[in-house]
């Protein structure tokens, strides 16, 4: 059950963090302490102050649920993986996304031509897969 907006709970030693912040996602601890990152169904990644329980920054750019977050070993980069099929890399100093990683889909760029006897639904699926 997701609590009412603003309800806070202690989670693994992180008092004051809103349960709504991580109810749908994952938490990652900043290597140098004092911060955590949460992924969310609202298509954002949030950076939290552990002591205060306040949101320091909201990182936007994904177009679907963000399922995972991870800091680089030195804490300078935060990666967010999303259902939009991308991994975004953010610079922790500036909060800007400096790289978007996206794997090619299995059929992307095949440029299938001359196929006959396909239904409209099959053609639509091939377009969605990037095959035509």
Number of C-alpha atoms within 10 A of each C-alpha: 4 10 12 10 10 12 12 16 15 12 12 6 10 18 14 19 24 22 18 17 24 19 16 16 19 17 20 16 18 22 14 9 10 13 20 23 30 25 28 23 17 15 18 21 31 20 25 25 18 20 13 14 17 15 17 13 14 13 19 16 12 21 14 17 20 27 21 20 25 21 20 13 11 9 16 14 18 23 20 23 22 22 15 14 17 17 20 23 22 21 15 16 9 9 16 14 17 11 12 15 11 11 8 10 11 10 15 14 12 12 12 12 8 6 7 6 7 9 9 9 9 11 14 13 13 17 15 12 15 17 17 16
